[in-house]
Amino acid sequence: MARNTISDDSENAHFESGEQPGLTAARAATVAIELLVELTSKDVQGVTSLEPTEDGWLVELEVLEDRRIPSSADILALYEVEIDFDENLLAYHRIKRYNRGSTDIGTRQRR
């Protein structure tokens, strides 16, 4: 016989009140990485920013675009990945490419 836990109760409360269940920032980052790797087959180096939107989360990822020798000559890129509260991909696009050792990659433009 299954027993309701505190997390089960809070999840049910979200559904009963009509609210979206909470997609945590950590889970949103993980989902964004998984989706981008699945679509591009590129290595994600890390999450550079994460922000909530009306529909879900906007996650910015640093990706290894082109591996070179020496590694300081690698080409990296920043990708924005937008996911909804149900962990579905809404959009993604590359916003910038740059050399790994570059100190002048510019500032991120806010939406």
C-alpha positions as CSV (number, residue, x, y, z in Angstrom):
1,M,0.0,0.0,0.0
2,A,1.5,3.3,-1.1
3,R,1.9,6.1,1.4
4,N,1.7,9.8,0.5
5,T,4.8,11.7,1.3
6,I,5.2,15.4,1.9
7,S,6.4,15.9,-1.7
8,D,3.4,13.9,-3.1
9,D,1.0,16.1,-1.1
10,S,2.6,19.3,-2.3
11,E,2.6,18.1,-5.9
12,N,-1.1,17.2,-5.6
13,A,-1.9,20.7,-4.1
14,H,-0.3,22.3,-7.2
15,F,-2.5,20.3,-9.6
16,E,-5.7,20.9,-7.5
17,S,-5.1,24.6,-7.4
18,G,-4.4,24.8,-11.1
19,E,-0.8,25.9,-10.6
20,Q,2.1,24.5,-12.6
21,P,4.1,22.0,-10.6
22,G,7.5,23.4,-9.6
23,L,10.4,22.7,-12.0
24,T,13.4,23.5,-10.0
25,A,16.4,25.4,-11.4
26,A,18.7,22.4,-11.0
27,R,16.3,20.1,-12.8
28,A,15.7,22.7,-15.6
29,A,19.5,22.9,-16.1
30,T,19.8,19.2,-16.3
31,V,17.0,18.9,-18.8
32,A,18.4,21.6,-21.0
33,I,21.8,19.9,-21.1
34,E,20.2,16.5,-22.0
35,L,18.0,18.1,-24.7
36,L,20.9,20.0,-26.3
37,V,23.2,17.1,-26.3
38,E,20.5,14.9,-27.9
39,L,20.0,17.5,-30.6
40,T,23.5,18.6,-31.4
41,S,25.8,15.7,-30.1
42,K,28.1,18.4,-28.7
43,D,29.8,18.4,-25.3
44,V,28.3,20.8,-22.9
45,Q,31.0,22.5,-20.7
46,G,28.6,24.1,-18.2
47,V,25.6,26.2,-17.4
48,T,26.4,30.0,-17.6
49,S,23.0,31.4,-16.7
50,L,19.6,30.3,-15.7
51,E,16.4,32.3,-15.4
52,P,12.7,31.7,-15.0
53,T,10.3,32.8,-17.7
54,E,6.5,32.9,-17.9
55,D,6.5,29.5,-19.6
56,G,9.4,27.7,-17.9
57,W,13.1,28.3,-17.9
58,L,15.8,30.0,-20.1
59,V,19.1,28.2,-19.7
60,E,22.4,29.4,-21.3
61,L,24.9,26.7,-21.9
62,E,28.6,26.8,-22.9
63,V,29.3,24.2,-25.5
64,L,32.5,22.8,-27.1
65,E,31.9,23.4,-30.8
66,D,35.3,22.4,-32.2
67,R,38.1,20.6,-30.4
68,R,41.6,21.7,-31.4
69,I,45.2,21.1,-30.4
70,P,46.2,22.7,-28.1
71,S,42.9,22.8,-26.2
72,S,43.4,26.6,-25.6
73,A,42.5,27.0,-29.3
74,D,39.1,25.2,-28.9
75,I,36.0,26.9,-30.3
76,L,33.3,27.3,-27.7
77,A,29.7,28.6,-28.1
78,L,26.9,29.9,-26.0
79,Y,23.5,28.4,-26.6
80,E,20.2,29.5,-25.1
81,V,17.8,26.6,-24.4
82,E,14.2,27.4,-23.5
83,I,12.1,24.7,-21.8
84,D,8.6,24.7,-20.4
85,F,7.4,23.5,-17.0
86,D,6.7,20.0,-18.5
87,E,10.4,19.7,-19.5
88,N,9.6,20.1,-23.2
89,L,11.9,22.0,-25.5
90,L,10.4,25.3,-26.7
91,A,13.4,26.7,-28.5
92,Y,17.2,26.7,-28.7
93,H,19.8,28.7,-30.6
94,R,23.4,29.5,-30.6
95,I,24.0,33.1,-29.6
96,K,27.8,33.4,-29.8
97,R,31.0,31.5,-30.8
98,Y,34.5,32.3,-29.4
99,N,37.9,30.9,-28.8
100,R,38.4,29.2,-25.4
101,G,41.1,31.6,-24.3
102,S,39.2,34.7,-25.4
103,T,38.6,37.3,-22.7
104,D,36.5,39.5,-25.0
105,I,33.3,37.5,-25.6
106,G,31.1,40.5,-24.9
107,T,28.2,40.8,-22.5
108,R,25.0,38.9,-22.8
109,Q,22.0,40.8,-24.0
110,R,19.0,40.5,-21.9
111,R,15.6,39.7,-23.5
